[in-house]
């Protein structure tokens, strides 16, 4: 049971075919697309900086996290290959 003063009090338990998760919004559709781009993480990379570089807005960092099942965005491992959706896909399908 989550207490009403908990930071998770406004969260909802979502159930999908892949399992349950606690959140304030449903997970986004992230099936591979032909216009996806790929980025190999190097030392010093941050998801907000990658979102600014590839998507034009640093505050879209959560999309990169959702697409790559990143739960701890401050712990990117160098050498990891991230899949990043195209700007067009984000603006037409994810932010409408």
C-alpha positions as CSV (number, residue, x, y, z in Angstrom):
1,X,0.0,0.0,0.0
2,X,1.3,3.4,-1.0
3,X,0.8,6.2,1.6
4,X,-0.9,9.4,0.5
5,X,2.2,11.4,1.4
6,X,4.4,9.2,-0.7
7,X,5.9,10.6,-3.9
8,X,4.3,7.6,-5.6
9,X,0.8,8.5,-4.3
10,X,-0.3,9.8,-7.7
11,X,1.1,6.8,-9.6
12,X,-0.9,4.2,-11.2
13,X,-0.1,0.5,-11.5
14,X,-0.3,-0.3,-15.2
15,X,-0.6,-3.9,-16.5
16,X,0.5,-4.8,-20.0
17,X,1.3,-8.0,-21.8
18,X,4.9,-7.5,-20.7
19,X,4.2,-7.1,-17.0
20,X,3.2,-4.5,-14.5
21,X,4.8,-1.1,-13.9
22,X,4.2,1.8,-11.6
23,X,4.0,5.2,-13.3
24,X,2.0,8.3,-14.0
25,X,1.5,7.6,-17.7
26,X,1.4,4.5,-19.9
27,X,4.6,3.4,-21.6
28,X,5.1,4.7,-25.2
29,X,5.0,2.5,-28.3
30,X,8.6,1.8,-29.1
31,X,8.7,-0.9,-31.8
32,X,11.7,-0.6,-34.1
33,X,11.1,1.7,-37.1
34,X,13.1,2.1,-40.3
35,X,13.8,5.8,-39.4
36,X,15.3,5.1,-36.0
37,X,18.8,6.3,-35.4
38,X,21.5,4.7,-33.2
39,X,24.0,6.2,-30.9
40,X,26.9,4.4,-29.2
41,X,27.3,5.8,-25.6
42,X,30.7,7.4,-24.8
43,X,32.0,8.6,-21.5
44,X,30.2,11.8,-20.5
45,X,27.0,11.2,-22.5
46,X,23.7,12.1,-20.8
47,X,20.2,11.4,-22.1
48,X,19.2,15.1,-21.9
49,X,22.2,16.1,-24.1
50,X,21.4,13.2,-26.5
51,X,17.8,14.3,-26.7
52,X,18.9,17.9,-27.5
53,X,21.3,16.6,-30.2
54,X,18.9,14.1,-31.9
55,X,15.4,15.4,-31.0
56,X,16.1,19.2,-30.7
57,X,14.8,19.4,-27.1
58,X,16.6,18.3,-23.9
59,X,13.3,17.8,-22.0
60,X,12.5,14.9,-24.3
61,X,15.1,12.8,-22.5
62,X,12.4,10.5,-21.2
63,X,11.6,9.3,-24.8
64,X,15.2,7.9,-25.2
65,X,14.8,6.3,-21.8
66,X,11.5,4.7,-22.7
67,X,12.8,3.5,-26.1
68,X,15.8,1.8,-24.5
69,X,14.3,0.6,-21.1
70,X,16.6,2.9,-19.2
71,X,15.5,3.1,-15.6
72,X,18.5,5.0,-14.2
73,X,19.3,7.7,-16.8
74,X,22.3,8.9,-14.8
75,X,24.1,5.5,-15.3
76,X,24.7,5.2,-19.0
77,X,27.3,2.6,-19.8
78,X,29.9,3.5,-22.4
79,X,29.6,1.2,-25.4
80,X,25.8,0.7,-25.1
81,X,24.0,1.3,-28.3
82,X,20.9,3.4,-27.9
83,X,18.0,3.5,-30.4
84,X,16.6,7.0,-30.9
85,X,13.4,7.7,-32.8
86,X,13.3,10.3,-35.5
87,X,12.2,13.9,-34.8
88,X,9.3,13.3,-37.2
89,X,8.1,10.2,-35.4
90,X,8.3,12.0,-32.1
91,X,6.4,15.1,-33.2
92,X,3.8,13.2,-35.2
93,X,3.1,10.2,-33.1
94,X,4.4,10.6,-29.5
95,X,3.7,14.2,-28.7
96,X,0.3,14.6,-30.4
